[in-house]
């Protein structure tokens, strides 16, 4: 019956909630886009590159479920943006192909 699909814990919505509830080791909170980066811990953040911008860099962390968290190094307690592996892969490949060059002009 159609209404059975909408019971708690079943159907597409519960799968999305389960995906958003990925937890890094030692964390008791769910991982979601825009969450305070400090809630992901202080270990595991990397600066993939650093330019001559006075230390204001992008930092990234690979999460246990394969997603990637990104934060601004000058605001380590600010929001973390959470990307799927596919989203990060597409962004990096696009940037390598010059598709983000418009950001530099």
DRENDRENBA-722255 format. One record per atom (N, C-alpha, C, O): residue number from 1; residue in one letter; x, y, z; atom name. Coordinates in steps of 0.1 Angstrom, whole numbers. Atoms other than C-alpha are relative to their C-alpha. Layout:
<nodes>
+-----+------+-------+-------+-------+------+
| seq | type |    c1 |    c2 |    c3 | atom |
+-----+------+-------+-------+-------+------+
| NUM |    a |     X |     Y |     Z |   CA |
...
+-----+------+-------+-------+-------+------+
</nodes>
This chain:
<nodes>
+-----+------+-------+-------+-------+------+
| seq | type |    c1 |    c2 |    c3 | atom |
+-----+------+-------+-------+-------+------+
|   1 |    x |     8 |   -12 |     0 |    N |
|   1 |    x |     0 |     0 |     0 |   CA |
|   1 |    x |     9 |    12 |     0 |    C |
|   1 |    x |    19 |    12 |     6 |    O |
|   2 |    x |    -8 |   -12 |     2 |    N |
|   2 |    x |    13 |    35 |    -9 |   CA |
|   2 |    x |     3 |     7 |    14 |    C |
|   2 |    x |    14 |    12 |    16 |    O |
|   3 |    x |    -2 |    -7 |   -13 |    N |
|   3 |    x |     8 |    49 |    27 |   CA |
|   3 |    x |    11 |    -7 |     8 |    C |
|   3 |    x |    18 |    -1 |    16 |    O |
|   4 |    x |   -10 |     7 |    -7 |    N |
|   4 |    x |    32 |    22 |    40 |   CA |
|   4 |    x |    14 |     5 |    -4 |    C |
|   4 |    x |    23 |     4 |     5 |    O |
|   5 |    x |   -13 |    -5 |     4 |    N |
|   5 |    x |    60 |    37 |    20 |   CA |
|   5 |    x |     4 |    13 |     8 |    C |
|   5 |    x |    16 |    16 |     9 |    O |
|   6 |    x |    -2 |   -12 |    -7 |    N |
|   6 |    x |    56 |    69 |    41 |   CA |
|   6 |    x |     2 |    -1 |    15 |    C |
|   6 |    x |     4 |     9 |    22 |    O |
|   7 |    x |    -3 |     3 |   -15 |    N |
|   7 |    x |    61 |    53 |    75 |   CA |
|   7 |    x |    14 |     4 |     3 |    C |
|   7 |    x |    23 |     3 |    -6 |    O |
|   8 |    x |   -14 |    -4 |    -5 |    N |
|   8 |    x |    91 |    65 |    95 |   CA |
|   8 |    x |    10 |   -12 |    -3 |    C |
|   8 |    x |     7 |   -23 |     0 |    O |
|   9 |    x |   -11 |    10 |     2 |    N |
|   9 |    x |   123 |    47 |    84 |   CA |
|   9 |    x |    -1 |    -7 |   -13 |    C |
|   9 |    x |     7 |   -16 |   -16 |    O |
|  10 |    x |     1 |     6 |    13 |    N |
|  10 |    x |   111 |    38 |    49 |   CA |
|  10 |    x |    -1 |    10 |   -11 |    C |
|  10 |    x |    -3 |    22 |    -8 |    O |
|  11 |    x |     2 |   -10 |    11 |    N |
|  11 |    x |   111 |    54 |    15 |   CA |
|  11 |    x |    12 |     8 |    -3 |    C |
|  11 |    x |    22 |     7 |     5 |    O |
|  12 |    x |   -11 |    -8 |     5 |    N |
|  12 |    x |   134 |    78 |    -3 |   CA |
|  12 |    x |     5 |    10 |    11 |    C |
|  12 |    x |    17 |    13 |    12 |    O |
|  13 |    x |    -4 |   -10 |   -10 |    N |
|  13 |    x |   134 |   104 |    25 |   CA |
|  13 |    x |     9 |    -5 |    11 |    C |
|  13 |    x |    18 |     1 |    15 |    O |
|  14 |    x |    -8 |     6 |   -11 |    N |
|  14 |    x |   148 |    80 |    51 |   CA |
|  14 |    x |    14 |    -3 |    -6 |    C |
|  14 |    x |    24 |    -2 |     2 |    O |
|  15 |    x |   -13 |     3 |     5 |    N |
|  15 |    x |   176 |    71 |    27 |   CA |
|  15 |    x |     8 |    13 |    -1 |    C |
|  15 |    x |    21 |    13 |     2 |    O |
|  16 |    x |    -7 |   -13 |     0 |    N |
|  16 |    x |   185 |   108 |    23 |   CA |
|  16 |    x |     5 |     4 |    14 |    C |
|  16 |    x |    16 |     8 |    16 |    O |
|  17 |    x |    -4 |    -2 |   -14 |    N |
|  17 |    x |   185 |   112 |    61 |   CA |
|  17 |    x |    11 |    -8 |     4 |    C |
|  17 |    x |    20 |    -4 |    11 |    O |
|  18 |    x |   -11 |     9 |    -4 |    N |
|  18 |    x |   207 |    82 |    65 |   CA |
|  18 |    x |    13 |     5 |    -6 |    C |
|  18 |    x |    24 |     4 |     0 |    O |
|  19 |    x |   -12 |    -5 |     6 |    N |
|  19 |    x |   232 |    97 |    40 |   CA |
|  19 |    x |     5 |    12 |     7 |    C |
|  19 |    x |    17 |    14 |     8 |    O |
|  20 |    x |    -4 |   -12 |    -7 |    N |
|  20 |    x |   232 |   130 |    58 |   CA |
|  20 |    x |     5 |    -3 |    14 |    C |
|  20 |    x |    10 |     6 |    21 |    O |
|  21 |    x |    -3 |     3 |   -14 |    N |
|  21 |    x |   238 |   112 |    91 |   CA |
|  21 |    x |    14 |    -7 |     1 |    C |
|  21 |    x |    16 |   -14 |    10 |    O |
|  22 |    x |   -14 |     6 |     0 |    N |
|  22 |    x |   274 |   101 |    82 |   CA |
|  22 |    x |     8 |     7 |    11 |    C |
|  22 |    x |     7 |    19 |    12 |    O |
|  23 |    x |    -7 |    -6 |   -11 |    N |
|  23 |    x |   296 |   106 |   112 |   CA |
|  23 |    x |    15 |    -4 |    -2 |    C |
|  23 |    x |    19 |   -15 |    -4 |    O |
|  24 |    x |   -14 |     3 |     0 |    N |
|  24 |    x |   334 |   110 |   112 |   CA |
|  24 |    x |     3 |    -7 |    13 |    C |
|  24 |    x |    -4 |    -6 |    22 |    O |
|  25 |    x |    -4 |     7 |   -12 |    N |
|  25 |    x |   353 |    89 |   137 |   CA |
|  25 |    x |     0 |    10 |    12 |    C |
|  25 |    x |     5 |    21 |    12 |    O |
|  26 |    x |     0 |    -8 |   -12 |    N |
|  26 |    x |   347 |   102 |   172 |   CA |
|  26 |    x |   -11 |    11 |     1 |    C |
|  26 |    x |   -11 |    18 |    11 |    O |
|  27 |    x |    10 |   -11 |     0 |    N |
|  27 |    x |   318 |   125 |   163 |   CA |
|  27 |    x |   -14 |    -6 |     4 |    C |
|  27 |    x |   -17 |   -17 |     0 |    O |
|  28 |    x |    13 |     4 |    -4 |    N |
|  28 |    x |   284 |   123 |   178 |   CA |
|  28 |    x |   -11 |     8 |    -7 |    C |
|  28 |    x |   -23 |     6 |    -4 |    O |
|  29 |    x |    10 |    -8 |     7 |    N |
|  29 |    x |   267 |   147 |   154 |   CA |
|  29 |    x |    -1 |    -4 |   -15 |    C |
|  29 |    x |     9 |   -10 |   -20 |    O |
|  30 |    x |     1 |     4 |    14 |    N |
|  30 |    x |   254 |   142 |   119 |   CA |
|  30 |    x |     7 |    11 |    -8 |    C |
|  30 |    x |     9 |    22 |    -4 |    O |
|  31 |    x |    -8 |    -8 |     9 |    N |
|  31 |    x |   273 |   157 |    90 |   CA |
|  31 |    x |   -10 |     6 |   -10 |    C |
|  31 |    x |   -17 |    -2 |   -17 |    O |
|  32 |    x |     9 |    -6 |     9 |    N |
|  32 |    x |   254 |   182 |    69 |   CA |
|  32 |    x |     6 |    13 |    -6 |    C |
|  32 |    x |    15 |    19 |     0 |    O |
|  33 |    x |    -5 |   -12 |     7 |    N |
|  33 |    x |   261 |   211 |    45 |   CA |
|  33 |    x |    -3 |    12 |     8 |    C |
|  33 |    x |   -14 |    15 |    12 |    O |
|  34 |    x |     2 |   -13 |    -8 |    N |
|  34 |    x |   267 |   244 |    63 |   CA |
|  34 |    x |     3 |    -2 |    15 |    C |
|  34 |    x |     2 |     8 |    23 |    O |
|  35 |    x |    -3 |     2 |   -15 |    N |
|  35 |    x |   275 |   228 |    97 |   CA |
|  35 |    x |    12 |     7 |     4 |    C |
|  35 |    x |    21 |     9 |    -4 |    O |
|  36 |    x |   -12 |    -6 |    -5 |    N |
|  36 |    x |   301 |   244 |   119 |   CA |
|  36 |    x |    12 |   -10 |    -3 |    C |
|  36 |    x |    12 |   -21 |     1 |    O |
|  37 |    x |   -12 |     8 |     4 |    N |
|  37 |    x |   335 |   231 |   106 |   CA |
|  37 |    x |     6 |    -6 |    13 |    C |
|  37 |    x |    12 |   -17 |    13 |    O |
|  38 |    x |    -6 |     5 |   -12 |    N |
|  38 |    x |   347 |   228 |   142 |   CA |
|  38 |    x |    -6 |   -13 |     5 |    C |
|  38 |    x |     0 |   -21 |    12 |    O |
|  39 |    x |     7 |    12 |    -4 |    N |
|  39 |    x |   321 |   200 |   147 |   CA |
|  39 |    x |     6 |   -12 |    -7 |    C |
|  39 |    x |     3 |   -24 |    -3 |    O |
|  40 |    x |    -6 |    11 |     7 |    N |
|  40 |    x |   341 |   179 |   123 |   CA |
|  40 |    x |    14 |    -4 |     6 |    C |
|  40 |    x |    21 |   -13 |     2 |    O |
|  41 |    x |   -13 |     2 |    -6 |    N |
|  41 |    x |   372 |   181 |   145 |   CA |
|  41 |    x |    11 |     8 |    -6 |    C |
|  41 |    x |     9 |    15 |   -16 |    O |
|  42 |    x |   -11 |    -8 |     5 |    N |
|  42 |    x |   406 |   196 |   141 |   CA |
|  42 |    x |    10 |    -9 |    -8 |    C |
|  42 |    x |    19 |    -3 |   -15 |    O |
|  43 |    x |    -9 |     9 |     7 |    N |
|  43 |    x |   424 |   165 |   127 |   CA |
|  43 |    x |    -5 |    -3 |   -14 |    C |
|  43 |    x |   -17 |    -4 |   -16 |    O |
|  44 |    x |     5 |     4 |    13 |    N |
|  44 |    x |   423 |   157 |    90 |   CA |
|  44 |    x |    -2 |    11 |   -10 |    C |
|  44 |    x |    -4 |     8 |   -22 |    O |
|  45 |    x |     1 |   -11 |    10 |    N |
|  45 |    x |   421 |   191 |    74 |   CA |
|  45 |    x |    13 |     2 |    -7 |    C |
|  45 |    x |    24 |     2 |    -1 |    O |
|  46 |    x |   -12 |    -2 |     9 |    N |
|  46 |    x |   445 |   197 |    45 |   CA |
|  46 |    x |    -2 |    12 |    -8 |    C |
|  46 |    x |   -13 |    16 |   -12 |    O |
|  47 |    x |     0 |   -11 |    10 |    N |
|  47 |    x |   454 |   227 |    24 |   CA |
|  47 |    x |     6 |    -6 |   -13 |    C |
|  47 |    x |    18 |    -7 |   -14 |    O |
|  48 |    x |    -5 |     6 |    13 |    N |
|  48 |    x |   456 |   212 |   -11 |   CA |
|  48 |    x |    10 |     9 |    -7 |    C |
|  48 |    x |    18 |     4 |   -15 |    O |
|  49 |    x |    -9 |   -10 |     6 |    N |
|  49 |    x |   474 |   243 |   -23 |   CA |
|  49 |    x |     0 |    12 |     9 |    C |
|  49 |    x |   -10 |    15 |    16 |    O |
|  50 |    x |    -1 |   -13 |    -7 |    N |
|  50 |    x |   485 |   276 |    -8 |   CA |
|  50 |    x |     6 |    10 |    -9 |    C |
|  50 |    x |    17 |     7 |   -15 |    O |
|  51 |    x |    -6 |   -11 |     9 |    N |
|  51 |    x |   491 |   308 |   -27 |   CA |
|  51 |    x |     5 |    11 |     9 |    C |
|  51 |    x |     7 |    10 |    21 |    O |
|  52 |    x |    -5 |   -11 |    -6 |    N |
|  52 |    x |   505 |   341 |   -19 |   CA |
|  52 |    x |   -10 |    10 |     5 |    C |
|  52 |    x |   -10 |    22 |     3 |    O |
|  53 |    x |    11 |    -9 |    -4 |    N |
|  53 |    x |   473 |   354 |    -3 |   CA |
|  53 |    x |     0 |     2 |    15 |    C |
|  53 |    x |   -10 |     4 |    21 |    O |
|  54 |    x |     0 |    -2 |   -14 |    N |
|  54 |    x |   485 |   357 |    33 |   CA |
|  54 |    x |    -5 |   -11 |     9 |    C |
|  54 |    x |    -9 |    -8 |    20 |    O |
|  55 |    x |     5 |    11 |    -8 |    N |
|  55 |    x |   474 |   323 |    45 |   CA |
|  55 |    x |   -15 |    -2 |    -1 |    C |
|  55 |    x |   -19 |   -12 |     6 |    O |
|  56 |    x |    14 |     2 |     2 |    N |
|  56 |    x |   438 |   326 |    35 |   CA |
|  56 |    x |    -2 |   -11 |   -10 |    C |
|  56 |    x |    -3 |    -8 |   -22 |    O |
|  57 |    x |     0 |    11 |     9 |    N |
|  57 |    x |   434 |   292 |    20 |   CA |
|  57 |    x |   -13 |    -8 |     2 |    C |
|  57 |    x |   -20 |    -7 |    12 |    O |
|  58 |    x |    10 |    10 |    -1 |    N |
|  58 |    x |   408 |   266 |    13 |   CA |
|  58 |    x |     6 |   -13 |     7 |    C |
|  58 |    x |    17 |   -17 |     3 |    O |
|  59 |    x |    -4 |    13 |    -6 |    N |
|  59 |    x |   410 |   235 |    35 |   CA |
|  59 |    x |   -10 |   -11 |    -3 |    C |
|  59 |    x |   -22 |    -8 |    -4 |    O |
|  60 |    x |     9 |    11 |     3 |    N |
|  60 |    x |   395 |   201 |    27 |   CA |
|  60 |    x |     3 |   -12 |     9 |    C |
|  60 |    x |    14 |   -14 |    14 |    O |
|  61 |    x |    -1 |    12 |    -8 |    N |
|  61 |    x |   389 |   170 |    47 |   CA |
|  61 |    x |    -8 |   -11 |    -7 |    C |
|  61 |    x |   -20 |    -9 |   -10 |    O |
|  62 |    x |     8 |    12 |     6 |    N |
|  62 |    x |   379 |   135 |    33 |   CA |
|  62 |    x |    -7 |    -6 |    12 |    C |
|  62 |    x |    -1 |   -10 |    22 |    O |
|  63 |    x |     8 |     6 |   -10 |    N |
|  63 |    x |   351 |   122 |    54 |   CA |
|  63 |    x |     0 |   -16 |    -2 |    C |
|  63 |    x |     3 |   -21 |   -12 |    O |
|  64 |    x |     0 |    15 |     0 |    N |
|  64 |    x |   347 |    85 |    63 |   CA |
|  64 |    x |    -9 |    -6 |   -11 |    C |
|  64 |    x |    -6 |   -17 |   -15 |    O |
|  65 |    x |     9 |     6 |    10 |    N |
|  65 |    x |   318 |    80 |    39 |   CA |
|  65 |    x |     4 |     4 |   -14 |    C |
|  65 |    x |    -4 |     1 |   -24 |    O |
|  66 |    x |    -5 |    -3 |    14 |    N |
|  66 |    x |   338 |    94 |     9 |   CA |
|  66 |    x |    -3 |    14 |    -4 |    C |
|  66 |    x |     2 |    19 |   -14 |    O |
|  67 |    x |     3 |   -14 |     4 |    N |
|  67 |    x |   323 |   129 |     9 |   CA |
|  67 |    x |    12 |     9 |     5 |    C |
|  67 |    x |    21 |     4 |    12 |    O |
|  68 |    x |   -11 |   -10 |    -3 |    N |
|  68 |    x |   346 |   160 |    12 |   CA |
|  68 |    x |    -6 |    12 |     7 |    C |
|  68 |    x |   -16 |    18 |     2 |    O |
|  69 |    x |     4 |   -13 |    -6 |    N |
|  69 |    x |   342 |   189 |    36 |   CA |
|  69 |    x |    10 |    10 |    -3 |    C |
|  69 |    x |    22 |     7 |    -4 |    O |
|  70 |    x |    -8 |   -12 |     4 |    N |
|  70 |    x |   356 |   223 |    26 |   CA |
|  70 |    x |    -3 |    11 |    10 |    C |
|  70 |    x |   -14 |    14 |    13 |    O |
|  71 |    x |     2 |   -12 |    -9 |    N |
|  71 |    x |   362 |   253 |    49 |   CA |
|  71 |    x |    10 |    10 |    -4 |    C |
|  71 |    x |    20 |     7 |   -11 |    O |
|  72 |    x |   -10 |   -11 |     2 |    N |
|  72 |    x |   380 |   286 |    48 |   CA |
|  72 |    x |    10 |     0 |    12 |    C |
|  72 |    x |     5 |     0 |    23 |    O |
|  73 |    x |   -10 |     1 |   -10 |    N |
|  73 |    x |   413 |   285 |    67 |   CA |
|  73 |    x |    -1 |    12 |    10 |    C |
|  73 |    x |     3 |    10 |    22 |    O |
|  74 |    x |     1 |   -12 |    -8 |    N |
|  74 |    x |   408 |   320 |    80 |   CA |
|  74 |    x |   -12 |     0 |    10 |    C |
|  74 |    x |   -13 |     8 |    19 |    O |
|  75 |    x |    12 |     2 |    -8 |    N |
|  75 |    x |   375 |   309 |    96 |   CA |
|  75 |    x |    -2 |   -14 |     3 |    C |
|  75 |    x |   -13 |   -20 |    -1 |    O |
|  76 |    x |     2 |    14 |    -2 |    N |
|  76 |    x |   380 |   274 |   109 |   CA |
|  76 |    x |   -12 |    -5 |     8 |    C |
|  76 |    x |   -16 |   -16 |     8 |    O |
|  77 |    x |    12 |     3 |    -7 |    N |
|  77 |    x |   349 |   276 |   131 |   CA |
|  77 |    x |   -12 |     3 |    -9 |    C |
|  77 |    x |   -24 |     0 |    -4 |    O |
|  78 |    x |    11 |    -4 |     8 |    N |
|  78 |    x |   328 |   288 |   102 |   CA |
|  78 |    x |    -7 |   -12 |    -7 |    C |
|  78 |    x |    -4 |   -23 |    -3 |    O |
|  79 |    x |     7 |    11 |     6 |    N |
|  79 |    x |   306 |   267 |    79 |   CA |
|  79 |    x |     9 |    -9 |    -8 |    C |
|  79 |    x |    18 |    -5 |   -15 |    O |
|  80 |    x |    -7 |    10 |     9 |    N |
|  80 |    x |   318 |   235 |    62 |   CA |
|  80 |    x |   -10 |    -3 |   -11 |    C |
|  80 |    x |   -22 |    -6 |    -9 |    O |
|  81 |    x |     8 |     5 |    11 |    N |
|  81 |    x |   305 |   228 |    28 |   CA |
|  81 |    x |     3 |   -14 |    -3 |    C |
|  81 |    x |    15 |   -18 |    -4 |    O |
|  82 |    x |    -1 |    15 |     2 |    N |
|  82 |    x |   299 |   191 |    22 |   CA |
|  82 |    x |    -3 |    -4 |   -14 |    C |
|  82 |    x |   -14 |    -1 |   -19 |    O |
|  83 |    x |     1 |     4 |    14 |    N |
|  83 |    x |   304 |   177 |   -13 |   CA |
|  83 |    x |     1 |   -15 |    -1 |    C |
|  83 |    x |     9 |   -22 |     6 |    O |
|  84 |    x |    -2 |    14 |     3 |    N |
|  84 |    x |   299 |   142 |   -26 |   CA |
|  84 |    x |    13 |    -2 |    -8 |    C |
|  84 |    x |    19 |     7 |   -13 |    O |
|  85 |    x |   -12 |     3 |     7 |    N |
|  85 |    x |   328 |   124 |   -42 |   CA |
|  85 |    x |    -2 |     4 |   -15 |    C |
|  85 |    x |     7 |    10 |   -21 |    O |
|  86 |    x |     3 |    -3 |    14 |    N |
|  86 |    x |   312 |   129 |   -76 |   CA |
|  86 |    x |     0 |    15 |    -3 |    C |
|  86 |    x |     5 |    20 |   -13 |    O |
|  87 |    x |     0 |   -15 |     1 |    N |
|  87 |    x |   307 |   167 |   -70 |   CA |
|  87 |    x |    14 |     5 |     0 |    C |
|  87 |    x |    18 |    14 |    -8 |    O |
|  88 |    x |   -14 |    -5 |    -1 |    N |
|  88 |    x |   343 |   172 |   -60 |   CA |
|  88 |    x |     8 |    -4 |   -12 |    C |
|  88 |    x |    16 |     4 |   -18 |    O |
|  89 |    x |    -7 |     6 |    12 |    N |
|  89 |    x |   356 |   150 |   -88 |   CA |
|  89 |    x |    -4 |     9 |   -13 |    C |
|  89 |    x |     5 |    13 |   -20 |    O |
|  90 |    x |     5 |    -9 |    12 |    N |
|  90 |    x |   335 |   171 |  -114 |   CA |
|  90 |    x |     6 |    14 |     1 |    C |
|  90 |    x |    11 |    19 |    -9 |    O |
|  91 |    x |    -5 |   -14 |    -2 |    N |
|  91 |    x |   347 |   204 |   -99 |   CA |
|  91 |    x |    15 |     0 |    -4 |    C |
|  91 |    x |    20 |     8 |   -11 |    O |
|  92 |    x |   -14 |     0 |     3 |    N |
|  92 |    x |   384 |   194 |  -100 |   CA |
|  92 |    x |     3 |    -3 |   -15 |    C |
|  92 |    x |    12 |     4 |   -21 |    O |
|  93 |    x |    -2 |     3 |    14 |    N |
|  93 |    x |   382 |   179 |  -135 |   CA |
|  93 |    x |    -4 |    12 |    -9 |    C |
|  93 |    x |     3 |    16 |   -18 |    O |
|  94 |    x |     4 |   -12 |     7 |    N |
|  94 |    x |   363 |   210 |  -147 |   CA |
|  94 |    x |    11 |    11 |     1 |    C |
|  94 |    x |    14 |    18 |    -8 |    O |
|  95 |    x |   -10 |   -10 |    -2 |    N |
|  95 |    x |   389 |   233 |  -131 |   CA |
|  95 |    x |    13 |    -3 |    -8 |    C |
|  95 |    x |    19 |     6 |   -14 |    O |
|  96 |    x |   -11 |     4 |     8 |    N |
|  96 |    x |   417 |   214 |  -148 |   CA |
|  96 |    x |    -2 |     2 |   -14 |    C |
|  96 |    x |     8 |     5 |   -22 |    O |
|  97 |    x |     4 |    -2 |    14 |    N |
|  97 |    x |   399 |   217 |  -181 |   CA |
|  97 |    x |    -2 |    15 |    -3 |    C |
|  97 |    x |    -4 |    18 |   -15 |    O |
|  98 |    x |     2 |   -14 |     3 |    N |
|  98 |    x |   397 |   255 |  -177 |   CA |
|  98 |    x |   -14 |     5 |     2 |    C |
|  98 |    x |   -16 |    17 |    -1 |    O |
|  99 |    x |    14 |    -5 |    -1 |    N |
|  99 |    x |   360 |   257 |  -170 |   CA |
|  99 |    x |    -2 |     9 |    12 |    C |
|  99 |    x |   -13 |    16 |    12 |    O |
| 100 |    x |     1 |   -10 |   -11 |    N |
| 100 |    x |   366 |   278 |  -138 |   CA |
| 100 |    x |     9 |    12 |    -3 |    C |
| 100 |    x |    10 |    21 |     6 |    O |
| 101 |    x |    -9 |   -11 |     3 |    N |
| 101 |    x |   390 |   302 |  -155 |   CA |
| 101 |    x |    -7 |    14 |     1 |    C |
| 101 |    x |    -1 |    24 |     4 |    O |
| 102 |    x |     8 |   -13 |    -1 |    N |
| 102 |    x |   362 |   329 |  -155 |   CA |
| 102 |    x |     1 |     6 |    14 |    C |
| 102 |    x |    -1 |    18 |    15 |    O |
| 103 |    x |    -1 |    -5 |   -14 |    N |
| 103 |    x |   367 |   331 |  -117 |   CA |
| 103 |    x |    13 |     9 |     2 |    C |
| 103 |    x |    14 |    16 |    11 |    O |
| 104 |    x |   -13 |    -7 |    -2 |    N |
| 104 |    x |   402 |   345 |  -123 |   CA |
| 104 |    x |     0 |    14 |    -7 |    C |
| 104 |    x |    10 |    21 |    -6 |    O |
| 105 |    x |    -1 |   -12 |     8 |    N |
| 105 |    x |   393 |   374 |  -146 |   CA |
| 105 |    x |    -9 |    11 |     6 |    C |
| 105 |    x |   -10 |    22 |     1 |    O |
+-----+------+-------+-------+-------+------+
</nodes>
